[in-house]
């Protein structure tokens, strides 16, 4: 059979800046276009005379401007504003004091000192790509592990819980948090109108409107997988796990609303700048990866369902067990190629890691990979930032921007299917016994039995320090102040069920505030608009 090139094409060389072939007089730094043409004039388009009209055959200009017109891909629907860095994960070889192999056969954890390359993207959630990093919002904390068995994506937030437990509610939740579709202004009433019908969100609201809703920067915040996953050992036995990133040397720091506004007045990219500069000066941020472990059953002794992402697992009963640490020690060379095009998915797991029946996790697993194909493209996994750092051989073919063909050396180019007796790909051998959970239930549409929507919210409120509770009440009053009575009263009822003092303080704060006056958006936003009208200096036109 004729020899074939390993990348699945018969083209000699890929071109690009590292290709050694040059045209006469060309050097390493000679400017070219994407076709490889050396550019002799990058300052002037072709015109009829120096002042005359331009001509249609301005190829270099047309190529340059048409690429410029397309140099942004669609913004992420959520997590649009972000920063990222490279580093490594170093395994401890244990989970707490026990051999990690007791619980999982995932190879990246087995050997003490073993290092796995990682890329991390931090982000805000609701707001757009150029929004200030000081806004009250959860923060995304997504980690891509380039393991020897392929990629593992641990996609989570800084907070350990979430607003909802059913993925069917996610589009409505995000819509309510976004600007009004008529005025295009952020309006707290829209958000609280949704939350008033979503009692399970009370715990998350308590965190987001406290100082925990504005981390000081990306380095000094925790991370969490939020959802419940499973670990599977060599015998196919599974346990439930939750993942947590705990800052090591840099500690945890949050901002009050006033501090955030003071920072925003000077820098709306403060967290991105802080991360970049810390790594450049060698002050590499570090996090310890800890897991909480429960047996894989319903746990009737608990007053909540362990698969419920609106709940915390009590650390005193289910301690954080260290399994390794992560160090970020290298900044991206190009923001767009590495940070913007980085694509994560909750379904990206390696052998020894598995899904639980967490409903929100199941929904996220479809949504994340689906949005990457829409946003970046069908072949987004061929981009260097997303490609696994190992052998890849698939029968997937074609699609927009096919960079190379995932064909194995020796695989017949005629065989893009499996099974085949004619030089096609073959299945891998199992690394352990399959985990086979059993089910005996009807197919239904109903919420989980143990909702218990308010108990943990009250516990969190009581655990806050005095200044954190004060800040929480101030922020809630400021946001609820613009809401109409039915929404305010429903939210006060939720806070009261969480803790009587909690509800009473919000009600008293609203009674003292000017809660009856109409506003477009928040009170502070309206004040800002009025200040702009009154401030500044008049001037004549020119």
C-alpha positions as CSV (number, residue, x, y, z in Angstrom):
1,X,0.0,0.0,0.0
2,X,1.2,3.5,-0.8
3,X,2.8,5.4,2.1
4,X,0.7,8.0,3.7
5,X,1.6,11.0,5.9
6,X,0.9,10.7,9.6
7,X,-1.3,13.7,9.7
8,X,-3.7,12.3,7.1
9,X,-2.8,14.6,4.2
10,X,-0.3,14.4,1.3
11,X,0.9,17.9,1.8
12,X,4.5,18.5,2.5
13,X,4.9,20.6,5.6
14,X,2.3,22.8,7.3
15,X,3.7,26.3,6.6
16,X,3.6,28.9,9.3
17,X,6.2,30.8,11.2
18,X,8.4,27.8,11.9
19,X,8.6,26.6,8.3
20,X,12.2,27.0,7.1
21,X,11.4,27.7,3.5
22,X,11.9,31.4,2.4
23,X,11.4,33.3,-0.8
24,X,14.4,35.3,-2.1
25,X,15.4,38.1,0.2
26,X,13.0,36.9,2.9
27,X,14.2,36.7,6.5
28,X,12.7,35.2,9.7
29,X,11.0,38.5,10.5
30,X,9.7,39.4,7.0
31,X,6.0,40.3,7.0
32,X,3.8,38.1,4.9
33,X,0.1,37.5,4.4
34,X,-1.7,34.3,5.2
35,X,-0.9,33.0,1.7
36,X,2.9,33.4,2.4
37,X,3.2,36.5,0.1
38,X,5.9,38.9,1.4
39,X,4.3,42.3,2.0
40,X,6.3,45.3,0.7
41,X,3.9,48.1,1.7
42,X,1.7,47.7,4.7
43,X,0.9,51.4,5.0
44,X,-1.0,52.3,1.8
45,X,-3.9,50.7,-0.1
46,X,-3.8,50.9,-4.0
47,X,-5.6,54.0,-5.4
48,X,-5.9,55.8,-8.7
49,X,-3.3,58.4,-7.9
50,X,-2.5,59.4,-4.3
51,X,-6.0,60.9,-3.8
52,X,-8.1,58.8,-6.1
53,X,-10.6,56.0,-5.5
54,X,-9.3,52.6,-4.3
55,X,-9.6,49.5,-6.6
56,X,-11.4,46.2,-5.9
57,X,-8.2,44.1,-6.4
58,X,-6.6,45.5,-3.2
59,X,-5.9,41.8,-2.2
60,X,-3.7,42.4,0.8
61,X,-6.1,45.0,2.3
62,X,-9.2,42.9,1.6
63,X,-7.7,39.8,3.2
64,X,-6.4,41.8,6.2
65,X,-9.7,43.7,6.8
66,X,-11.9,40.7,6.2
67,X,-9.9,38.6,8.7
68,X,-10.1,41.6,11.2
69,X,-13.8,41.6,10.7
70,X,-13.9,38.0,11.8
71,X,-11.2,37.9,14.5
72,X,-13.7,37.4,17.3
73,X,-15.5,34.2,17.8
74,X,-18.9,34.3,19.5
75,X,-18.6,35.2,23.1
76,X,-19.4,32.6,25.7
77,X,-23.0,32.7,26.7
78,X,-21.8,32.5,30.3
79,X,-18.3,32.9,31.7
80,X,-17.4,35.3,28.9
81,X,-15.0,37.4,31.0
82,X,-11.9,35.4,31.9
83,X,-8.2,35.0,32.4
84,X,-6.0,31.9,32.3
85,X,-2.6,30.4,33.1
86,X,-0.6,27.2,32.6
87,X,0.9,25.0,35.3
88,X,1.0,21.6,36.7
89,X,-0.8,19.3,39.2
90,X,1.3,17.2,41.5
91,X,-0.3,14.1,43.0
92,X,0.2,13.0,46.6
93,X,-0.5,9.3,45.8
94,X,-2.9,9.3,48.7
95,X,-6.4,10.5,49.6
96,X,-5.9,11.8,53.1
97,X,-3.9,9.0,54.8
98,X,-5.2,6.2,52.6
99,X,-3.9,4.9,49.3
100,X,-5.8,6.6,46.5
101,X,-6.2,3.3,44.6
102,X,-8.7,2.2,47.3
103,X,-11.2,4.7,45.7
104,X,-10.1,5.4,42.1
105,X,-7.9,3.8,39.5
106,X,-7.4,7.2,37.7
107,X,-3.7,7.1,36.9
108,X,-2.9,10.8,37.5
109,X,-3.5,10.4,41.2
110,X,-1.7,7.1,41.9
111,X,2.0,8.1,42.2
112,X,3.3,10.6,44.7
113,X,5.1,13.4,43.0
114,X,3.6,12.7,39.6
115,X,3.0,15.9,37.6
116,X,0.3,16.5,35.1
117,X,0.2,19.6,32.9
118,X,-2.8,21.9,33.4
119,X,-4.4,25.0,32.0
120,X,-6.8,27.0,34.2
121,X,-9.4,29.6,33.1
122,X,-10.9,31.9,35.8
123,X,-14.0,33.9,34.9
124,X,-17.0,35.8,36.0
125,X,-20.3,34.2,35.0
126,X,-23.2,36.4,33.9
127,X,-21.6,39.5,32.4
128,X,-20.0,40.2,29.0
129,X,-16.4,39.8,27.9
130,X,-15.4,43.4,28.7
131,X,-17.4,43.8,32.0
132,X,-15.6,44.9,35.2
133,X,-14.1,42.1,37.2
134,X,-15.4,43.7,40.4
135,X,-19.1,42.9,39.7
136,X,-21.1,40.7,42.2
137,X,-21.1,37.3,40.5
138,X,-19.9,33.8,41.0
139,X,-16.5,33.1,39.6
140,X,-15.7,30.3,37.3
141,X,-12.7,28.0,38.1
142,X,-12.1,25.6,35.2
143,X,-9.1,23.2,35.1
144,X,-8.0,21.2,32.1
145,X,-5.7,18.3,33.1
146,X,-3.6,17.0,30.1
147,X,-3.3,13.4,31.5
148,X,-1.6,10.4,30.0
149,X,-5.1,8.9,29.4
150,X,-6.4,12.0,27.7
151,X,-8.0,15.3,29.0
152,X,-9.9,15.6,32.2
153,X,-11.8,18.9,32.7
154,X,-12.8,19.9,36.2
155,X,-15.3,22.7,35.6
156,X,-16.6,24.6,38.6
157,X,-17.0,27.9,40.5
158,X,-15.4,29.6,43.4
159,X,-18.5,28.9,45.5
160,X,-19.3,25.3,46.5
161,X,-23.0,25.3,45.7
162,X,-25.3,26.7,43.0
163,X,-28.7,28.4,42.5
164,X,-30.7,25.5,41.0
165,X,-30.7,21.7,41.0
166,X,-32.5,21.0,37.8
167,X,-30.9,22.0,34.4
168,X,-34.3,22.7,32.9
169,X,-34.2,26.0,34.8
170,X,-30.8,27.2,33.7
171,X,-31.7,29.2,30.6
172,X,-34.5,31.0,32.6
173,X,-32.0,31.7,35.4
174,X,-29.4,33.3,33.2
175,X,-32.1,35.3,31.3
176,X,-33.3,36.7,34.6
177,X,-29.8,37.7,35.6
178,X,-29.1,39.4,32.3
179,X,-30.1,43.0,31.2
180,X,-33.8,43.7,30.5
181,X,-34.5,42.8,26.8
182,X,-36.3,46.2,26.3
183,X,-34.1,48.7,28.2
184,X,-30.8,46.7,28.1
185,X,-30.3,47.7,31.7
186,X,-29.4,45.3,34.6
187,X,-32.5,45.2,36.8
188,X,-32.4,43.4,40.2
189,X,-36.1,42.9,40.1
190,X,-35.8,40.6,37.2
191,X,-33.4,38.4,39.1
192,X,-35.4,38.4,42.3
193,X,-38.6,37.7,40.4
194,X,-37.0,34.5,39.3
195,X,-35.5,33.7,42.6
196,X,-38.8,34.3,44.4
197,X,-40.1,31.2,42.6
198,X,-36.9,29.3,43.3
199,X,-36.6,28.6,47.0
200,X,-33.6,26.3,46.6
201,X,-31.6,29.3,45.5
202,X,-31.8,30.9,49.0
203,X,-28.5,29.4,50.1
204,X,-26.6,30.6,47.0
205,X,-28.2,34.1,47.3
206,X,-26.8,34.2,50.9
207,X,-23.3,33.6,49.6
208,X,-23.5,35.8,46.5
209,X,-24.8,38.9,48.3
210,X,-22.2,38.5,51.1
211,X,-18.6,39.4,50.5
212,X,-18.1,36.0,49.1
213,X,-19.9,37.3,46.0
214,X,-16.9,39.5,45.1
215,X,-13.5,37.6,45.5
216,X,-10.6,40.1,45.8
217,X,-8.9,38.4,42.7
218,X,-8.6,35.1,41.1
219,X,-5.5,34.0,43.0
220,X,-7.1,34.4,46.4
221,X,-10.3,32.5,45.9
222,X,-11.4,28.9,46.4
223,X,-12.6,26.6,43.7
224,X,-15.1,23.8,43.6
225,X,-16.5,21.2,41.2
226,X,-19.9,22.1,42.7
227,X,-21.5,18.9,41.3
228,X,-21.2,15.4,42.8
229,X,-19.0,13.0,40.8
230,X,-17.9,9.4,41.3
231,X,-14.6,7.8,41.8
232,X,-14.3,4.2,40.5
233,X,-11.6,1.7,41.6
234,X,-10.1,-1.3,39.7
235,X,-12.9,-3.6,41.0
236,X,-15.6,-1.3,39.5
237,X,-16.7,-0.1,43.0
238,X,-17.7,3.6,43.2
239,X,-17.9,6.3,45.8
240,X,-19.5,9.8,45.6
241,X,-16.9,12.7,45.6
242,X,-16.9,16.4,45.6
243,X,-13.8,18.4,44.5
244,X,-12.5,21.5,46.2
245,X,-9.5,23.8,45.4
246,X,-8.1,25.4,48.5
247,X,-5.6,28.3,48.2
248,X,-2.3,27.3,49.8
249,X,0.1,30.2,50.3
250,X,-1.9,33.1,49.0
251,X,-5.0,32.7,51.3
252,X,-8.6,33.7,50.7
253,X,-9.8,37.3,50.4
254,X,-13.1,38.9,49.5
255,X,-14.3,42.5,48.9
256,X,-17.1,44.6,50.3
257,X,-19.3,46.4,47.8
258,X,-17.6,49.7,48.6
259,X,-14.1,48.3,48.2
260,X,-15.1,46.8,44.8
261,X,-16.5,50.1,43.6
262,X,-13.3,51.9,44.6
263,X,-11.2,49.3,42.7
264,X,-13.5,49.5,39.7
265,X,-13.0,53.3,39.5
266,X,-9.4,52.7,38.7
267,X,-9.2,49.3,37.0
268,X,-11.9,47.0,35.6
269,X,-9.4,44.3,34.8
270,X,-7.8,44.1,38.2
271,X,-8.0,40.4,38.6
272,X,-6.6,39.6,35.2
273,X,-3.7,42.0,35.9
274,X,-3.1,40.6,39.3
275,X,-2.8,37.0,38.0
276,X,-0.6,37.9,35.1
277,X,1.8,40.1,37.2
278,X,2.1,37.6,40.0
279,X,3.1,34.8,37.6
280,X,5.6,37.1,35.8
281,X,7.3,38.0,39.0
282,X,7.6,34.4,40.1
283,X,4.9,34.5,42.8
284,X,3.2,31.4,41.5
285,X,-0.3,30.8,43.0
286,X,-0.9,27.3,44.5
287,X,-4.1,25.4,45.4
288,X,-4.5,22.1,47.1
289,X,-7.1,19.7,45.6
290,X,-9.2,18.1,48.3
291,X,-12.1,15.6,47.9
292,X,-15.0,14.7,50.1
293,X,-16.1,11.1,49.9
294,X,-19.4,9.4,50.6
295,X,-20.6,5.9,49.9
296,X,-22.6,5.6,46.7
297,X,-26.1,5.4,48.1
298,X,-29.0,7.6,49.0
299,X,-27.9,8.4,52.6
300,X,-31.3,8.5,54.3
301,X,-29.6,9.6,57.5
302,X,-29.0,13.0,56.0
303,X,-31.7,15.7,55.8
304,X,-30.7,16.5,52.2
305,X,-29.8,14.6,49.1
306,X,-26.0,14.4,48.6
307,X,-26.6,14.8,44.8
308,X,-28.2,18.2,45.4
309,X,-25.8,21.0,44.1
310,X,-27.6,23.6,46.3
311,X,-26.2,21.9,49.4
312,X,-22.8,21.7,51.2
313,X,-21.5,18.5,52.6
314,X,-20.6,19.2,56.2
315,X,-16.8,19.3,56.5
316,X,-16.9,18.0,60.1
317,X,-18.8,14.8,59.0
318,X,-17.1,14.5,55.6
319,X,-13.7,16.1,55.9
320,X,-11.6,17.6,53.1
321,X,-9.0,14.9,52.1
322,X,-6.0,16.3,50.1
323,X,-5.0,14.4,47.0
324,X,-2.5,16.8,45.3
325,X,-1.6,20.4,44.7
326,X,-1.7,22.7,41.6
327,X,0.9,25.4,40.7
328,X,0.3,28.0,38.0
329,X,3.7,29.1,36.7
330,X,3.3,30.3,33.1
331,X,1.2,32.9,31.4
332,X,-0.4,32.5,28.0
333,X,1.6,33.7,25.0
334,X,-1.6,34.8,23.2
335,X,-4.8,35.5,25.0
336,X,-7.2,34.7,22.2
337,X,-5.5,31.4,21.1
338,X,-5.2,30.1,24.7
339,X,-7.7,31.7,27.0
340,X,-10.6,32.7,24.6
341,X,-10.5,29.5,22.6
342,X,-10.0,27.2,25.6
343,X,-13.0,24.9,25.7
344,X,-14.1,22.9,28.8
345,X,-16.8,20.3,29.4
346,X,-18.1,18.5,32.5
347,X,-18.3,15.3,30.5
348,X,-14.5,15.2,29.9
349,X,-13.4,12.5,32.3
350,X,-10.7,9.8,32.3
351,X,-10.8,6.2,33.4
352,X,-11.5,6.0,37.1
353,X,-13.6,9.1,37.2
354,X,-17.4,8.9,36.5
355,X,-20.7,10.8,36.6
356,X,-23.2,10.7,39.4
357,X,-26.9,11.1,38.9
358,X,-26.8,14.8,39.9
359,X,-29.4,16.3,37.5
360,X,-27.6,19.5,37.0
361,X,-24.4,17.7,36.1
362,X,-26.2,15.6,33.6
363,X,-27.6,18.8,31.9
364,X,-24.2,20.6,32.0
365,X,-22.5,17.6,30.4
366,X,-24.5,18.0,27.2
367,X,-24.5,21.8,27.3
368,X,-20.8,22.5,27.7
369,X,-19.6,20.4,24.8
370,X,-22.5,21.6,22.6
371,X,-21.7,25.2,23.1
372,X,-18.0,24.7,22.3
373,X,-18.9,23.3,18.9
374,X,-21.1,26.3,18.3
375,X,-18.7,28.8,19.6
376,X,-15.2,27.6,18.5
377,X,-16.1,25.1,15.8
378,X,-16.7,21.4,15.1
379,X,-13.0,20.7,15.4
380,X,-12.3,22.7,18.5
381,X,-10.4,19.7,20.0
382,X,-7.7,20.0,17.3
383,X,-6.7,23.5,18.6
384,X,-3.4,23.3,20.6
385,X,-5.0,24.6,23.8
386,X,-7.7,21.9,23.8
387,X,-5.9,19.0,22.2
388,X,-4.9,16.2,24.6
389,X,-1.1,15.8,25.0
390,X,-1.2,12.2,23.8
391,X,-2.0,9.9,20.9
392,X,-5.4,10.5,19.2
393,X,-7.0,8.3,16.6
394,X,-10.7,8.6,15.8
395,X,-13.1,7.9,13.0
396,X,-14.5,11.4,13.2
397,X,-14.0,13.3,10.0
398,X,-14.5,16.6,8.3
399,X,-16.4,19.6,9.6
400,X,-15.4,23.3,9.4
401,X,-11.7,24.0,9.9
402,X,-10.4,20.4,9.8
403,X,-6.7,21.1,10.8
404,X,-5.6,17.5,10.4
405,X,-7.2,14.0,10.2
406,X,-7.3,11.9,13.4
407,X,-5.9,8.9,11.6
408,X,-3.5,6.4,13.3
409,X,-0.2,5.5,11.7
410,X,-0.9,2.3,9.7
411,X,-4.7,2.9,9.6
412,X,-6.1,2.6,6.1
413,X,-7.3,6.0,4.9
414,X,-10.3,4.2,3.3
415,X,-11.6,2.9,6.6
416,X,-13.3,5.6,8.8
417,X,-15.6,3.2,10.6
418,X,-15.4,0.5,13.3
419,X,-15.5,-2.5,13.4
420,X,-13.4,-3.4,10.4
421,X,-11.2,-6.2,9.3
422,X,-9.3,-3.9,6.9
423,X,-6.7,-2.0,8.8
424,X,-9.1,0.1,10.9
425,X,-9.0,1.2,14.5
426,X,-9.7,-1.3,17.3
427,X,-11.2,-0.9,20.7
428,X,-8.9,-0.5,23.8
429,X,-8.7,-3.1,26.5
430,X,-10.5,-2.2,29.8
431,X,-8.3,-1.0,32.6
432,X,-10.6,-2.3,35.3
433,X,-14.1,-3.6,35.9
434,X,-17.0,-1.4,34.7
435,X,-19.0,0.4,37.3
436,X,-22.6,-0.7,36.8
437,X,-25.1,1.2,38.9
438,X,-28.5,-0.4,39.1
439,X,-31.9,1.4,38.9
440,X,-35.4,0.4,39.8
441,X,-37.8,3.3,39.4
442,X,-40.4,4.9,37.2
443,X,-39.5,7.5,34.6
444,X,-40.9,10.7,36.1
445,X,-40.8,14.5,36.2
446,X,-40.5,15.5,39.8
447,X,-38.1,17.1,42.2
448,X,-36.0,15.3,44.7
449,X,-37.6,14.2,48.0
450,X,-35.4,16.0,50.5
451,X,-35.3,19.6,49.3
452,X,-34.7,21.3,52.7
453,X,-34.2,24.6,50.9
454,X,-33.5,26.9,53.9
455,X,-31.7,25.1,56.7
456,X,-28.2,25.4,55.2
457,X,-28.8,29.0,54.2
458,X,-29.5,29.8,57.9
459,X,-26.4,27.9,59.1
460,X,-24.3,29.8,56.6
461,X,-25.8,33.1,57.8
462,X,-25.0,32.3,61.4
463,X,-21.4,31.2,60.6
464,X,-20.7,34.6,58.9
465,X,-18.7,37.1,60.9
466,X,-20.6,40.2,62.0
467,X,-19.2,42.4,59.2
468,X,-20.1,39.7,56.6
469,X,-23.7,39.6,57.9
470,X,-23.9,43.4,57.9
471,X,-22.6,43.5,54.3
472,X,-25.0,40.8,53.2
473,X,-28.0,42.8,54.6
474,X,-26.8,46.1,53.0
475,X,-26.4,44.4,49.6
476,X,-29.8,42.6,49.7
477,X,-31.6,45.7,50.8
478,X,-30.0,47.8,48.0
479,X,-31.1,45.2,45.4
480,X,-34.5,44.4,46.8
481,X,-35.3,48.1,47.2
482,X,-36.3,48.4,43.5
483,X,-38.5,45.3,43.6
484,X,-42.2,45.4,43.8
485,X,-43.9,44.2,47.1
486,X,-44.8,40.6,46.0
487,X,-41.2,39.9,45.2
488,X,-39.8,41.6,48.3
489,X,-42.2,39.8,50.6
490,X,-41.5,36.3,49.1
491,X,-37.7,36.8,49.5
492,X,-38.1,38.1,53.1
493,X,-40.2,34.9,53.7
494,X,-37.3,32.7,52.4
495,X,-34.7,34.6,54.6
496,X,-37.0,34.3,57.6
497,X,-37.3,30.5,57.1
498,X,-33.5,30.3,56.9
499,X,-33.0,32.4,60.1
500,X,-35.6,34.7,61.8
501,X,-33.0,37.4,62.4
502,X,-31.9,37.2,58.8
503,X,-35.4,37.9,57.5
504,X,-36.1,40.5,60.1
505,X,-33.0,42.5,59.3
506,X,-33.8,42.5,55.6
507,X,-37.4,43.6,56.3
508,X,-36.2,46.4,58.6
509,X,-33.7,47.6,56.1
510,X,-36.3,47.8,53.3
511,X,-38.7,49.6,55.6
512,X,-36.1,52.3,56.3
513,X,-35.1,52.6,52.6
514,X,-37.1,54.3,49.9
515,X,-38.5,51.1,48.7
516,X,-41.6,52.6,47.0
517,X,-40.0,54.8,44.4
518,X,-39.7,53.4,40.8
519,X,-36.3,52.8,39.3
520,X,-34.9,51.5,36.1
521,X,-32.3,49.1,37.3
522,X,-30.7,49.5,40.7
523,X,-30.7,52.6,42.9
524,X,-27.0,53.0,42.5
525,X,-27.3,52.8,38.7
526,X,-29.9,55.5,38.7
527,X,-27.8,57.7,40.9
528,X,-24.9,57.2,38.5
529,X,-27.0,58.3,35.5
530,X,-28.2,61.4,37.4
531,X,-24.6,62.3,38.4
532,X,-23.5,62.1,34.8
533,X,-26.3,64.5,33.9
534,X,-25.2,67.0,36.6
535,X,-21.5,66.7,36.4
536,X,-19.1,67.7,33.6
537,X,-18.4,71.0,31.9
538,X,-20.4,72.5,29.1
539,X,-18.6,73.4,25.9
540,X,-19.3,74.8,22.5
541,X,-19.3,72.5,19.5
542,X,-16.5,72.5,17.0
